[in-house]
Amino acid sequence: MKVLKDILYKVSLLTTQGDMEVKVKDLVFDSRKVSKGSAFIAIIGTQVDGHDFISKAIEQGARVVVCEKLPEVLDEKVTWVQVLDSAKALGIMASNYFDNPSRQIKVVAVTGTNGKTTTVTLLHQLFMAMGYSTGLLSTVENKINEEIIPSTHTTPDAVSIQALLRQMVDAGCTHCFMEASSHAIVQERIAGLRLIGAIFTNISHDHLDYHKTFDEYIKAKKKLFDELPKDAFALVNGDDKRGLVMLQNCMATHQTYALKSAADYKAKIISNTLEGLELDLNGKQVWFRLIGAFNAYNLLAVFGAAVLLGEDEEEVLQHLSAIPGAKGRFDRISRAGITAIVDYAHTPDALENVLKTINGVRTGGEQLITVVGCGGNRDKAKRPVMAKIAVKESDKVILTSDNPRFEDPEAILDDMQQGIGPSDLRKVLRIVDRKEAIRTACMLSQKGDIILIAGKGHEDYQEIQGVKHHFDDAEVVSEILDQLSQN
């Protein structure tokens, strides 16, 4: 238990009333989880306002209430703390509660539309290979060294982040690499964190259902860099025109990486095949197990970050060349001469990158069949764009269900089909059942053909009407190809 006044260190307070020496058992922002001795932080969320649940939290034993708007009548048994921003206050309080773990470990955050998971995973694998005790916070999983801790969001809530960092520090971790989604940045889930560095991968059309405009989406990413301390580094993709925007008003050391323009960390693609990628990186020729120009950027970002963290260039490249990458990112499954690629590509930019990568290594005679869908209750504007890209870059396309959530899957496919011209409809099939769509792609394939199954990658579920059903693209396509090869 911690004393309230200590937990409130560096929080911008408006007013307080009550005992500031009260001991706090835990920090809670969900009133359903409040128990005797909790501090309840009332946050204004996207769906509900925590201020509406203050009385319930007090009934359940909250000793402290932190809020932006004080109730008209204040319960004298409770200590009241009014702040300007409850979400930001929660992040700072959580850091104080767990003894500021980010000041005892080197934390690097990665943001951008695509490449976040691959970049943090590669960094985690690299630093583990170099002998460091290392933590990971990612979409796929959270890890303390090799111990896996399940992940539910791209970036966990503020309390969970600080609790995980505390575990990492206690386990002897010296580094932590984490994804920082635009949602998490805006929602102040990373408030209270002290970062040693931040990486910007790229930015494209995504999450406009939440941010509403592209400018707001860019501002969300930029906020991460605006708040970096002077002794941190800011490493950005110099080939993305928003990369330099991230560095405006950023106090950290400015560094860039690029394939096409002048940069601090520069690479040139020598060869790109389904077996791997050969790069000339800062004058050194190195072969990597990853594939595609988009992964050349990810590898450059990892190399640059490692060097900025003080590691030897030669040792970094030696270990990096042996690393396989993140699960669900260009995973290859080969059976009877047919290659299936499972990838998380769920944005127009990511889908185009993967398809162009595949087309770049094709010999010419084989078919490329793409199985793709779009998530329900998410940005509708990208649906026709995704379908248009799939049709342009593939020989055949099967539109199917992704995570329809609470939407009608057929309606999602209708939206996607709006992006397909009449002359291209002959290349397209609509099969709502995702397993049947994958089965059809396999049955249409012949030896040498390539199947891309896009959108879900590492996910092992399909969300339909609020229920998550087990569904793993890699598992399903492996099973189907095994069956077909035995016939």
ChimeraX attribute file (.defattr): number of C-alpha atoms within 10 A of each C-alpha:
attribute: neighborCount
match mode: 1-to-1
recipient: residues
	/A:1	11
	/A:2	16
	/A:3	14
	/A:4	20
	/A:5	14
	/A:6	14
	/A:7	23
	/A:8	20
	/A:9	15
	/A:10	12
	/A:11	18
	/A:12	15
	/A:13	16
	/A:14	10
	/A:15	12
	/A:16	13
	/A:17	13
	/A:18	15
	/A:19	16
	/A:20	17
	/A:21	12
	/A:22	17
	/A:23	19
	/A:24	21
	/A:25	18
	/A:26	18
	/A:27	21
	/A:28	21
	/A:29	24
	/A:30	14
	/A:31	23
	/A:32	11
	/A:33	12
	/A:34	22
	/A:35	19
	/A:36	15
	/A:37	19
	/A:38	25
	/A:39	27
	/A:40	30
	/A:41	27
	/A:42	26
	/A:43	23
	/A:44	17
	/A:45	10
	/A:46	8
	/A:47	6
	/A:48	10
	/A:49	12
	/A:50	19
	/A:51	21
	/A:52	14
	/A:53	17
	/A:54	21
	/A:55	14
	/A:56	13
	/A:57	29
	/A:58	23
	/A:59	14
	/A:60	17
	/A:61	16
	/A:62	28
	/A:63	25
	/A:64	27
	/A:65	23
	/A:66	26
	/A:67	24
	/A:68	20
	/A:69	13
	/A:70	16
	/A:71	13
	/A:72	6
	/A:73	6
	/A:74	11
	/A:75	12
	/A:76	10
	/A:77	12
	/A:78	18
	/A:79	21
	/A:80	23
	/A:81	22
	/A:82	19
	/A:83	20
	/A:84	15
	/A:85	18
	/A:86	24
	/A:87	27
	/A:88	22
	/A:89	28
	/A:90	30
	/A:91	25
	/A:92	27
	/A:93	28
	/A:94	26
	/A:95	29
	/A:96	19
	/A:97	25
	/A:98	18
	/A:99	16
	/A:100	20
	/A:101	25
	/A:102	23
	/A:103	14
	/A:104	18
	/A:105	22
	/A:106	19
	/A:107	22
	/A:108	25
	/A:109	24
	/A:110	25
	/A:111	28
	/A:112	22
	/A:113	20
	/A:114	23
	/A:115	23
	/A:116	25
	/A:117	27
	/A:118	23
	/A:119	31
	/A:120	30
	/A:121	29
	/A:122	23
	/A:123	30
	/A:124	27
	/A:125	24
	/A:126	25
	/A:127	23
	/A:128	17
	/A:129	16
	/A:130	15
	/A:131	8
	/A:132	16
	/A:133	20
	/A:134	27
	/A:135	34
	/A:136	29
	/A:137	29
	/A:138	26
	/A:139	24
	/A:140	23
	/A:141	19
	/A:142	24
	/A:143	22
	/A:144	22
	/A:145	20
	/A:146	14
	/A:147	10
	/A:148	12
	/A:149	14
	/A:150	13
	/A:151	15
	/A:152	13
	/A:153	14
	/A:154	21
	/A:155	23
	/A:156	22
	/A:157	20
	/A:158	27
	/A:159	23
	/A:160	14
	/A:161	22
	/A:162	28
	/A:163	19
	/A:164	22
	/A:165	28
	/A:166	21
	/A:167	16
	/A:168	25
	/A:169	22
	/A:170	11
	/A:171	14
	/A:172	17
	/A:173	20
	/A:174	16
	/A:175	25
	/A:176	27
	/A:177	27
	/A:178	27
	/A:179	27
	/A:180	28
	/A:181	26
	/A:182	27
	/A:183	17
	/A:184	20
	/A:185	19
	/A:186	20
	/A:187	20
	/A:188	20
	/A:189	25
	/A:190	28
	/A:191	22
	/A:192	23
	/A:193	21
	/A:194	21
	/A:195	22
	/A:196	23
	/A:197	24
	/A:198	25
	/A:199	30
	/A:200	32
	/A:201	26
	/A:202	22
	/A:203	20
	/A:204	17
	/A:205	17
	/A:206	22
	/A:207	19
	/A:208	17
	/A:209	12
	/A:210	14
	/A:211	17
	/A:212	11
	/A:213	13
	/A:214	15
	/A:215	10
	/A:216	15
	/A:217	22
	/A:218	18
	/A:219	17
	/A:220	20
	/A:221	26
	/A:222	24
	/A:223	15
	/A:224	26
	/A:225	28
	/A:226	17
	/A:227	15
	/A:228	21
	/A:229	17
	/A:230	12
	/A:231	12
	/A:232	20
	/A:233	24
	/A:234	29
	/A:235	30
	/A:236	30
	/A:237	28
	/A:238	24
	/A:239	19
	/A:240	18
	/A:241	11
	/A:242	19
	/A:243	22
	/A:244	17
	/A:245	15
	/A:246	24
	/A:247	21
	/A:248	12
	/A:249	11
	/A:250	20
	/A:251	17
	/A:252	21
	/A:253	16
	/A:254	16
	/A:255	20
	/A:256	24
	/A:257	30
	/A:258	21
	/A:259	19
	/A:260	12
	/A:261	14
	/A:262	13
	/A:263	17
	/A:264	14
	/A:265	21
	/A:266	22
	/A:267	24
	/A:268	17
	/A:269	16
	/A:270	13
	/A:271	14
	/A:272	21
	/A:273	16
	/A:274	17
	/A:275	11
	/A:276	15
	/A:277	21
	/A:278	22
	/A:279	22
	/A:280	15
	/A:281	20
	/A:282	14
	/A:283	10
	/A:284	11
	/A:285	14
	/A:286	16
	/A:287	18
	/A:288	23
	/A:289	17
	/A:290	27
	/A:291	23
	/A:292	24
	/A:293	20
	/A:294	17
	/A:295	23
	/A:296	23
	/A:297	22
	/A:298	25
	/A:299	27
	/A:300	23
	/A:301	28
	/A:302	26
	/A:303	25
	/A:304	23
	/A:305	24
	/A:306	18
	/A:307	14
	/A:308	18
	/A:309	16
	/A:310	8
	/A:311	15
	/A:312	12
	/A:313	14
	/A:314	11
	/A:315	11
	/A:316	19
	/A:317	21
	/A:318	15
	/A:319	16
	/A:320	25
	/A:321	18
	/A:322	15
	/A:323	17
	/A:324	15
	/A:325	25
	/A:326	19
	/A:327	18
	/A:328	25
	/A:329	23
	/A:330	25
	/A:331	20
	/A:332	17
	/A:333	16
	/A:334	15
	/A:335	15
	/A:336	13
	/A:337	13
	/A:338	18
	/A:339	22
	/A:340	27
	/A:341	23
	/A:342	26
	/A:343	24
	/A:344	21
	/A:345	25
	/A:346	22
	/A:347	23
	/A:348	20
	/A:349	20
	/A:350	22
	/A:351	23
	/A:352	18
	/A:353	18
	/A:354	25
	/A:355	21
	/A:356	18
	/A:357	19
	/A:358	23
	/A:359	15
	/A:360	15
	/A:361	15
	/A:362	17
	/A:363	8
	/A:364	9
	/A:365	8
	/A:366	15
	/A:367	18
	/A:368	24
	/A:369	27
	/A:370	27
	/A:371	28
	/A:372	27
	/A:373	28
	/A:374	29
	/A:375	22
	/A:376	21
	/A:377	14
	/A:378	18
	/A:379	17
	/A:380	17
	/A:381	14
	/A:382	22
	/A:383	24
	/A:384	21
	/A:385	20
	/A:386	25
	/A:387	26
	/A:388	20
	/A:389	18
	/A:390	28
	/A:391	21
	/A:392	15
	/A:393	19
	/A:394	22
	/A:395	14
	/A:396	22
	/A:397	27
	/A:398	25
	/A:399	26
	/A:400	26
	/A:401	27
	/A:402	25
	/A:403	24
	/A:404	23
	/A:405	18
	/A:406	14
	/A:407	15
	/A:408	15
	/A:409	23
	/A:410	16
	/A:411	12
	/A:412	24
	/A:413	22
	/A:414	15
	/A:415	19
	/A:416	24
	/A:417	21
	/A:418	14
	/A:419	18
	/A:420	21
	/A:421	11
	/A:422	9
	/A:423	7
	/A:424	13
	/A:425	13
	/A:426	10
	/A:427	15
	/A:428	21
	/A:429	16
	/A:430	17
	/A:431	19
	/A:432	18
	/A:433	14
	/A:434	23
	/A:435	18
	/A:436	14
	/A:437	23
	/A:438	27
	/A:439	18
	/A:440	16
	/A:441	24
	/A:442	21
	/A:443	12
	/A:444	13
	/A:445	19
	/A:446	14
	/A:447	12
	/A:448	16
	/A:449	18
	/A:450	26
	/A:451	27
	/A:452	28
	/A:453	28
	/A:454	28
	/A:455	25
	/A:456	26
	/A:457	23
	/A:458	20
	/A:459	17
	/A:460	15
	/A:461	16
	/A:462	22
	/A:463	17
	/A:464	18
	/A:465	13
	/A:466	11
	/A:467	11
	/A:468	13
	/A:469	11
	/A:470	10
	/A:471	16
	/A:472	19
	/A:473	25
	/A:474	22
	/A:475	11
	/A:476	16
	/A:477	24
	/A:478	16
	/A:479	12
	/A:480	18
	/A:481	21
	/A:482	14
	/A:483	10
	/A:484	14
	/A:485	11
	/A:486	7
	/A:487	5
